[in-house]
Amino acid sequence: MTPTVADALVLAGGTIHDPAHGRDGVVDDIWIENGRIVARPADAAGFRRVDCAGLVVMPGGVDLHSHVAGPKVGAGRRIAPHLARRAGTPAAVPTIHATGAAYAALGYTTVFDAAIATSAAALAHRELAELPILDKGIYLLAADDAAVVDAVDRGDGRETERLIAAALGAGRAWALKVASPGGATFWRHARGDHHDLDTPLPGRRLTPRVMLMRLAAAVETLGLPHPLHVHTANLGLPGNWRTLLETMSALDGRRAHLAHVQFHSYAGGDLDEGSFGSGVAPLVEYFNAHESLTLDVGQVLFGATVAMTGDSAAAEHLAHATGVPWVSHDLHLSGGCGVLPIAYREKSLIHAWQWAIGLEWFLAVRDPWRVALSTDHPNGAHFTAYPHLMALLGDAGFRRAAFERIHPAVRARSPLRDFDREYSLQELCIVTRAAPARIAGLPHKGHLGPGADADITLYRPHRDLARMFALPAKVFKAGLLVAEDGQVRREPTGATLAVPRP
């Protein structure tokens, strides 16, 4: 019979990477009881021993920014049947069951869907209830709700806070997300995007800049575990690095998390000399100097995938630029999305720049504790490509070989050619586990100290980092062995992570 309650275990003699407690390659034991990590007991009788000698021990992975459920993901599954599962290749937008199984087999134990409209929250939770193994949560696009926009426009801080708290509680959400501040209003009324932070929303005095400031203040006052999750304006367009820089400046020292910054870091357009390229340098300089900000990168990796965003105008622009079919909807007038297939190619000038810009962010940020590894699944790449991305970060030779294959104009101009930094195993553990858990506000995840969830991944060390991280030897969720050598062994039901109702 398959147990549903974890045994008392001791993972004995593994090489531990636990950055939150300063353990960097320390050989030690991890004790587990009732699904949690505990201190070494005075009496070890009753603890089943699991030999971990020679294995690397890390907390379970935490994906801070992904897209795994809800209407836009459903549309993504339908729009690209040619990207359904093929031999040896996962579907670009897998079923909810396949999503949980693949994450767990990869060593991940927690995931957040980063953009769910308020009116779609109940539907998303019905789908997430079928996600096996992982703990899961959603970020709510309540900043698009008309009542919230009205309160923000009036400058009524208390009412803004009340409405946000009520929406998050009713939607069983973990955080507030803003996708292009005011973007839904521009899209519905003007049928187009706004490309700055200072054009008032149609029919209002409120500007996106003021909206960002007031929303960040409300989230801070409410004491939510995760700061305002910001997808700023001007997604994916040349010259948009200025918009991201203005966004960071507008937040004025308040805590905020900047989503998929790779897609907001492009030079080019009328104000930049030369062609499309990297705008990372001034952005990372500002970011490094302002500790209230955190980010995920949204790394592009080469191959076919599906783009999906709560920013309908950005999706329309991309569809017109690429000429592919796309779908957009406005969900009960409270938030929309755009979905389309895309294939990133090494020899494409734009795609090569996107690839290089994401890696430049990873390698130029000084403090890995303020960075969460992501591909904005499935926008930049499938989450199963994370091991490949980790190899690009941790193996400079592997990265240089990949760099030599991309478009020659990017090789000639990209600052990436001058980076020789390699992420250590400890730093890879930070950006995939410890930092995302801390940024999300999950004190019981991302570490291996007493009181933490017994979400633990064991890897066989290998110089080929992509191989090492692609196939964990064992994965434990709340102390249960759920995956082994890429095979799912058990499918317990994970918890829903939600802020308490007000």
C-alpha positions as CSV (number, residue, x, y, z in Angstrom):
1,M,0.0,0.0,0.0
2,T,1.3,3.5,-0.9
3,P,1.8,5.6,2.2
4,T,0.2,9.0,2.3
5,V,1.9,10.1,5.6
6,A,5.6,10.4,5.6
7,D,7.7,8.2,7.8
8,A,10.2,9.6,10.3
9,L,13.4,9.7,8.2
10,V,17.0,10.7,8.5
11,L,18.7,11.6,5.2
12,A,22.2,10.6,6.2
13,G,25.6,11.8,5.1
14,G,24.5,14.0,2.1
15,T,26.4,17.1,1.0
16,I,24.1,19.9,2.0
17,H,23.6,23.2,0.3
18,D,21.4,25.3,2.5
19,P,22.3,29.0,1.9
20,A,19.8,30.3,4.5
21,H,21.8,28.7,7.2
22,G,25.3,29.2,5.7
23,R,25.8,25.5,4.8
24,D,27.8,25.3,1.6
25,G,28.7,21.7,0.8
26,V,28.6,20.5,4.4
27,V,28.3,16.8,5.0
28,D,25.5,16.2,7.6
29,D,22.2,14.6,8.3
30,I,18.7,15.9,7.7
31,W,16.0,14.7,10.2
32,I,12.4,14.6,9.2
33,E,9.3,14.0,11.2
34,N,5.6,14.6,10.4
35,G,6.5,16.2,7.1
36,R,8.8,18.8,8.6
37,I,12.5,19.1,9.2
38,V,13.4,18.7,12.9
39,A,16.5,19.1,15.0
40,R,18.6,16.0,15.6
41,P,16.6,14.0,18.1
42,A,18.0,12.7,21.4
43,D,16.5,9.3,20.6
44,A,16.9,8.3,16.9
45,A,14.9,5.1,17.3
46,G,12.0,5.0,14.8
47,F,13.8,7.1,12.2
48,R,14.3,5.2,9.0
49,R,17.8,5.8,7.5
50,V,18.2,6.9,3.9
51,D,21.8,6.7,2.8
52,C,22.7,10.0,0.9
53,A,26.5,9.6,0.8
54,G,27.9,11.3,-2.3
55,L,24.6,13.1,-3.1
56,V,24.0,16.8,-3.2
57,V,21.1,17.8,-0.9
58,M,19.1,21.0,-1.6
59,P,15.6,22.3,-0.6
60,G,12.9,21.6,-3.1
61,G,12.7,24.1,-5.9
62,V,10.4,27.1,-5.8
63,D,9.1,28.6,-9.0
64,L,8.2,32.2,-8.2
65,H,6.8,33.1,-11.6
66,S,5.1,30.6,-13.9
67,H,1.9,30.2,-15.9
68,V,0.3,26.8,-15.2
69,A,-3.5,27.3,-14.8
70,G,-6.5,29.4,-15.7
71,P,-8.1,30.6,-19.0
72,K,-4.9,31.8,-20.7
73,V,-3.2,28.5,-20.1
74,G,-6.2,26.7,-21.5
75,A,-6.1,28.8,-24.6
76,G,-2.4,28.1,-24.9
77,R,-3.1,24.3,-24.9
78,R,-5.5,24.8,-27.8
79,I,-3.7,27.3,-30.0
80,A,-0.7,25.2,-30.8
81,P,-1.6,21.5,-31.3
82,H,1.7,21.1,-33.2
83,L,3.5,21.7,-29.9
84,A,1.7,19.0,-28.0
85,R,3.8,16.3,-26.4
86,R,6.0,14.4,-28.8
87,A,8.5,11.6,-28.2
88,G,11.0,12.9,-25.7
89,T,9.6,16.4,-25.6
90,P,7.0,17.7,-23.2
91,A,4.0,19.6,-24.5
92,A,4.7,23.4,-24.7
93,V,1.7,23.9,-22.4
94,P,1.2,20.6,-20.6
95,T,-2.0,19.4,-18.9
96,I,-2.3,20.2,-15.2
97,H,-1.4,16.7,-14.2
98,A,1.6,16.5,-16.4
99,T,2.7,19.9,-15.1
100,G,2.8,18.8,-11.5
101,A,4.5,15.5,-12.4
102,A,7.2,17.2,-14.5
103,Y,8.0,19.8,-11.9
104,A,8.3,17.2,-9.2
105,A,10.5,15.0,-11.3
106,L,12.7,18.0,-11.8
107,G,13.0,18.6,-8.0
108,Y,10.5,21.5,-7.7
109,T,7.9,21.4,-5.0
110,T,6.3,24.8,-5.1
111,V,4.9,26.9,-8.0
112,F,3.0,30.1,-8.3
113,D,0.8,31.1,-11.3
114,A,1.7,34.7,-11.8
115,A,-1.4,36.2,-13.5
116,I,-4.9,35.2,-12.7
117,A,-7.8,37.7,-13.3
118,T,-10.1,38.1,-10.3
119,S,-13.1,36.6,-12.1
120,A,-11.0,33.6,-13.1
121,A,-9.7,32.8,-9.6
122,A,-12.3,30.1,-8.8
123,L,-11.7,28.4,-12.2
124,A,-7.9,28.5,-11.7
125,H,-8.3,26.9,-8.2
126,R,-10.5,24.1,-9.6
127,E,-7.7,23.4,-12.1
128,L,-4.9,23.7,-9.5
129,A,-6.7,21.2,-7.3
130,E,-5.8,18.6,-9.9
131,L,-2.1,19.7,-9.8
132,P,-0.3,16.8,-8.1
133,I,2.4,16.9,-5.5
134,L,3.3,20.6,-5.5
135,D,2.2,23.4,-3.2
136,K,0.7,26.1,-5.3
137,G,-0.6,29.6,-5.3
138,I,-1.8,32.4,-7.5
139,Y,-1.1,36.1,-7.9
140,L,-4.3,38.0,-8.6
141,L,-4.7,40.7,-11.2
142,A,-7.0,42.7,-8.9
143,A,-5.2,45.9,-10.0
144,D,-7.4,45.6,-13.2
145,D,-10.7,45.6,-11.2
146,A,-12.8,48.7,-11.8
147,A,-13.5,49.3,-8.1
148,V,-9.7,49.1,-7.3
149,V,-8.9,51.5,-10.1
150,D,-11.6,53.9,-8.9
151,A,-10.2,53.9,-5.4
152,V,-6.6,54.4,-6.6
153,D,-7.7,57.2,-8.9
154,R,-9.4,59.0,-5.9
155,G,-6.3,58.5,-3.8
156,D,-8.3,56.7,-1.2
157,G,-5.7,54.5,0.4
158,R,-7.9,52.9,3.0
159,E,-10.5,51.8,0.4
160,T,-7.7,50.6,-1.9
161,E,-6.3,48.5,0.9
162,R,-9.8,47.1,1.8
163,L,-10.6,46.2,-1.8
164,I,-7.2,44.5,-2.4
165,A,-7.5,42.5,0.9
166,A,-11.0,41.5,0.1
167,A,-10.1,40.4,-3.5
168,L,-7.1,38.4,-2.4
169,G,-9.1,36.7,0.4
170,A,-12.1,35.9,-1.9
171,G,-9.7,34.7,-4.6
172,R,-7.6,32.6,-2.2
173,A,-4.6,34.4,-3.7
174,W,-1.0,34.9,-2.4
175,A,-0.1,38.3,-3.9
176,L,-1.3,41.3,-5.9
177,K,-0.1,41.4,-9.5
178,V,-0.2,44.4,-11.8
179,A,0.2,43.7,-15.5
180,S,1.1,46.9,-17.4
181,P,-0.5,49.3,-14.9
182,G,-3.8,50.5,-16.3
183,G,-3.2,48.3,-19.3
184,A,-6.6,46.7,-19.3
185,T,-8.3,50.1,-19.2
186,F,-6.2,51.3,-22.2
187,W,-6.9,48.1,-24.1
188,R,-10.7,48.2,-23.6
189,H,-11.1,51.9,-24.3
190,A,-8.4,52.8,-26.7
191,R,-7.6,49.5,-28.4
192,G,-4.0,50.0,-27.9
193,D,-1.1,50.0,-25.5
194,H,0.4,52.9,-23.7
195,H,4.2,53.3,-24.0
196,D,4.9,55.5,-21.0
197,L,4.0,55.9,-17.3
198,D,2.6,59.4,-17.5
199,T,-0.4,59.2,-20.0
200,P,-3.6,59.3,-17.9
201,L,-5.9,56.3,-18.2
202,P,-8.8,57.0,-20.5
203,G,-11.4,59.1,-18.8
204,R,-9.3,59.5,-15.6
205,R,-6.6,61.7,-14.1
206,L,-4.7,58.6,-12.9
207,T,-1.4,57.8,-14.6
208,P,0.3,54.4,-14.6
209,R,3.1,55.9,-12.5
210,V,0.8,57.1,-9.8
211,M,-1.0,53.8,-9.9
212,L,2.2,51.9,-9.3
213,M,3.1,54.1,-6.4
214,R,-0.3,53.8,-4.7
215,L,-0.6,50.0,-5.3
216,A,2.9,49.4,-3.8
217,A,2.0,51.5,-0.8
218,A,-1.2,49.6,-0.3
219,V,0.5,46.2,-0.4
220,E,3.2,47.4,2.0
221,T,0.6,48.7,4.4
222,L,-1.4,45.5,4.3
223,G,1.8,43.6,5.2
224,L,1.4,41.0,2.4
225,P,4.1,38.3,2.4
226,H,5.1,39.0,-1.2
227,P,5.5,42.7,-2.4
228,L,3.6,44.1,-5.4
229,H,4.4,41.9,-8.4
230,V,5.1,44.3,-11.2
231,H,4.9,43.7,-15.0
232,T,5.5,47.2,-16.1
233,A,4.3,48.9,-19.3
234,N,5.9,48.8,-22.8
235,L,6.6,45.0,-22.7
236,G,8.8,43.7,-25.5
237,L,9.3,46.9,-27.4
238,P,12.6,48.6,-28.5
239,G,13.7,51.3,-26.1
240,N,11.7,49.9,-23.2
241,W,14.6,49.9,-20.8
242,R,13.6,53.5,-20.0
243,T,10.2,52.4,-18.9
244,L,11.7,49.8,-16.5
245,L,14.1,52.4,-15.1
246,E,11.3,54.9,-14.6
247,T,9.3,52.1,-12.9
248,M,12.0,51.3,-10.5
249,S,12.4,55.0,-9.7
250,A,8.7,55.5,-9.3
251,L,8.6,52.9,-6.6
252,D,10.8,55.2,-4.6
253,G,12.2,52.8,-2.1
254,R,9.1,50.7,-1.6
255,R,9.4,46.9,-1.8
256,A,8.4,45.6,-5.2
257,H,9.2,42.5,-7.4
258,L,10.0,43.1,-11.0
259,A,8.7,40.4,-13.3
260,H,10.4,38.9,-16.3
261,V,12.9,41.9,-16.6
262,Q,14.5,40.4,-19.8
263,F,11.4,41.4,-21.7
264,H,11.7,45.0,-20.4
265,S,15.4,45.6,-21.1
266,Y,15.7,46.5,-24.8
267,A,17.6,49.3,-26.4
268,G,16.5,50.7,-29.7
269,G,13.8,52.9,-31.0
270,D,14.0,56.6,-31.8
271,L,15.9,57.6,-28.6
272,D,18.7,55.0,-28.8
273,E,21.5,55.1,-31.3
274,G,22.0,52.0,-33.3
275,S,19.7,49.0,-33.6
276,F,17.8,46.8,-31.2
277,G,20.1,45.7,-28.3
278,S,20.7,45.5,-24.6
279,G,19.6,48.2,-22.2
280,V,20.7,46.2,-19.1
281,A,23.6,48.2,-17.9
282,P,21.8,51.3,-16.5
283,L,19.0,49.1,-15.2
284,V,21.3,46.7,-13.3
285,E,23.3,49.6,-11.9
286,Y,20.1,51.1,-10.4
287,F,18.9,47.7,-9.2
288,N,22.1,46.8,-7.5
289,A,21.9,50.1,-5.6
290,H,18.3,49.7,-4.4
291,E,17.8,46.7,-2.1
292,S,14.0,47.1,-1.8
293,L,13.7,45.6,-5.3
294,T,13.8,42.0,-6.4
295,L,13.3,40.4,-9.8
296,D,12.9,37.3,-11.9
297,V,14.5,37.3,-15.3
298,G,12.2,35.5,-17.7
299,Q,15.1,34.0,-19.6
300,V,14.6,33.2,-23.3
301,L,16.0,29.8,-24.5
302,F,16.0,28.6,-28.1
303,G,13.1,26.4,-29.3
304,A,9.4,26.4,-29.8
305,T,7.0,27.5,-27.1
306,V,3.8,29.5,-26.5
307,A,3.7,33.1,-25.4
308,M,0.9,34.1,-23.0
309,T,0.4,37.3,-21.1
310,G,-2.1,39.4,-19.2
311,D,-0.9,42.3,-21.4
312,S,-3.2,41.9,-24.5
313,A,-1.6,44.8,-26.4
314,A,1.9,43.3,-26.1
315,A,0.5,40.0,-27.5
316,E,-1.1,41.8,-30.4
317,H,2.1,43.6,-31.2
318,L,4.1,40.3,-31.2
319,A,1.4,38.6,-33.3
320,H,1.6,41.3,-35.9
321,A,5.4,41.3,-35.9
322,T,5.6,37.5,-36.4
323,G,2.5,36.9,-38.5
324,V,1.3,34.0,-36.4
325,P,-2.3,33.3,-35.3
326,W,-3.2,34.6,-31.9
327,V,-6.1,34.8,-29.5
328,S,-7.1,37.5,-27.0
329,H,-10.0,37.8,-24.6
330,D,-11.4,40.2,-22.1
331,L,-12.6,38.1,-19.1
332,H,-15.8,39.4,-17.7
333,L,-14.4,43.0,-18.3
334,S,-11.9,42.4,-15.4
335,G,-8.7,41.4,-17.2
336,G,-7.6,40.0,-20.5
337,C,-4.8,38.0,-22.0
338,G,-3.1,37.3,-25.3
339,V,-1.8,33.9,-26.4
340,L,0.3,32.9,-29.5
341,P,2.9,30.3,-30.5
342,I,6.5,31.4,-30.9
343,A,9.8,29.8,-31.9
344,Y,13.0,31.3,-30.7
345,R,15.9,30.8,-33.1
346,E,19.7,31.1,-32.5
347,K,20.3,32.9,-35.8
348,S,17.5,35.5,-35.3
349,L,18.9,38.9,-34.4
350,I,16.0,39.7,-32.0
351,H,15.9,36.2,-30.4
352,A,19.7,36.1,-29.9
353,W,19.5,39.5,-28.2
354,Q,16.8,38.3,-25.9
355,W,18.8,35.2,-24.9
356,A,21.9,37.3,-24.2
357,I,20.0,40.0,-22.3
358,G,18.6,37.5,-19.9
359,L,21.9,36.0,-19.2
360,E,23.5,39.5,-18.8
361,W,20.9,40.2,-16.0
362,F,21.8,37.0,-14.2
363,L,25.5,37.6,-14.4
364,A,25.5,41.4,-13.6
365,V,23.3,41.4,-10.5
366,R,25.6,41.3,-7.5
367,D,23.3,39.8,-4.9
368,P,21.7,36.4,-6.0
369,W,19.4,36.7,-3.0
370,R,17.4,39.3,-4.9
371,V,17.0,37.1,-8.1
372,A,14.6,34.2,-8.9
373,L,15.5,31.9,-11.8
374,S,12.6,31.8,-14.3
375,T,11.8,31.6,-17.9
376,D,8.3,33.1,-17.4
377,H,7.1,29.6,-18.4
378,P,6.1,29.1,-21.1
379,N,6.9,32.5,-22.5
380,G,10.7,32.4,-22.6
381,A,11.0,28.6,-22.5
382,H,9.5,25.6,-20.9
383,F,10.2,25.1,-17.2
384,T,11.8,21.7,-18.0
385,A,14.6,23.8,-19.6
386,Y,15.7,25.0,-16.2
387,P,18.7,22.6,-16.0
388,H,20.0,23.9,-19.3
389,L,19.7,27.5,-17.9
390,M,21.5,26.5,-14.8
391,A,24.3,25.0,-16.9
392,L,24.6,28.3,-18.8
393,L,25.0,30.1,-15.5
394,G,27.3,27.7,-13.8
395,D,29.6,26.7,-16.6
396,A,31.3,29.5,-18.5
397,G,32.7,27.2,-21.1
398,F,29.2,25.8,-21.9
399,R,27.9,29.4,-22.1
400,R,30.8,30.5,-24.4
401,A,30.1,27.6,-26.8
402,A,26.4,28.6,-26.9
403,F,27.3,32.2,-27.4
404,E,29.4,31.3,-30.5
405,R,26.3,29.8,-32.2
406,I,24.1,32.9,-32.0
407,H,23.7,35.7,-34.5
408,P,27.0,37.3,-35.3
409,A,25.8,40.9,-34.8
410,V,24.9,40.0,-31.2
411,R,28.2,38.3,-30.6
412,A,30.0,41.5,-31.8
413,R,28.0,43.9,-29.6
414,S,26.6,42.0,-26.5
415,P,28.2,42.8,-23.2
416,L,27.7,39.0,-22.4
417,R,31.0,38.3,-24.2
418,D,32.9,39.9,-21.4
419,F,31.4,37.9,-18.5
420,D,33.3,35.0,-17.1
421,R,31.3,34.7,-13.9
422,E,30.2,31.2,-13.0
423,Y,27.4,30.5,-10.5
424,S,28.5,28.1,-7.8
425,L,26.2,25.3,-6.6
426,Q,25.4,27.4,-3.6
427,E,24.4,30.3,-5.9
428,L,22.3,28.0,-8.1
429,C,20.6,26.8,-4.9
430,I,19.9,30.5,-3.9
431,V,18.2,31.5,-7.2
432,T,16.1,28.4,-7.6
433,R,15.2,27.8,-3.9
434,A,16.3,30.0,-1.1
435,A,15.8,33.4,-2.8
436,P,12.4,32.6,-4.4
437,A,11.1,31.3,-1.1
438,R,12.3,34.4,0.7
439,I,11.0,36.8,-1.9
440,A,7.6,35.1,-2.0
441,G,7.4,35.3,1.8
442,L,7.6,31.6,2.6
443,P,9.6,31.2,5.8
444,H,8.9,27.4,5.9
445,K,10.4,26.8,2.4
446,G,13.7,27.2,0.6
447,H,15.9,26.0,3.5
448,L,16.8,22.9,5.4
449,G,16.6,24.1,9.0
450,P,14.2,22.9,11.8
451,G,10.6,23.9,11.1
452,A,11.0,23.9,7.3
453,D,8.8,21.8,5.1
454,A,10.6,18.5,4.3
455,D,10.6,19.4,0.6
456,I,14.1,18.1,-0.4
457,T,15.9,17.2,-3.6
458,L,18.9,14.9,-3.9
459,Y,21.2,15.2,-6.9
460,R,24.1,13.1,-8.1
461,P,27.0,15.6,-8.6
462,H,28.2,15.8,-12.2
463,R,30.4,18.3,-14.1
464,D,27.6,18.5,-16.7
465,L,25.2,20.7,-14.7
466,A,22.4,20.3,-17.1
467,R,22.6,16.5,-16.7
468,M,22.9,16.8,-12.9
469,F,19.9,19.0,-12.4
470,A,17.7,17.4,-15.0
471,L,17.5,14.0,-13.2
472,P,17.4,14.2,-9.4
473,A,18.1,10.9,-7.6
474,K,15.3,11.5,-5.1
475,V,12.7,14.1,-4.5
476,F,10.8,14.4,-1.2
477,K,7.6,16.4,-0.7
478,A,6.7,16.9,3.0
479,G,8.9,13.9,3.8
480,L,7.3,11.6,1.2
481,L,9.4,10.2,-1.6
482,V,7.5,11.5,-4.7
483,A,10.0,11.1,-7.5
484,E,13.1,9.0,-8.1
485,D,15.4,9.1,-11.2
486,G,12.9,11.0,-13.2
487,Q,10.0,8.7,-12.3
488,V,7.0,9.9,-10.2
489,R,6.5,7.4,-7.3
490,R,3.6,9.1,-5.4
491,E,1.2,11.9,-6.0
492,P,0.1,13.5,-2.8
493,T,-2.1,16.6,-2.8
494,G,-0.1,19.8,-2.2
495,A,-1.3,22.8,-0.2
496,T,-2.9,25.9,-1.6
497,L,-0.9,29.0,-0.5
498,A,-3.2,31.9,0.2
499,V,-3.2,35.0,2.4
500,P,-5.9,34.8,5.2
501,R,-9.2,36.4,4.6
502,P,-9.5,39.8,6.2
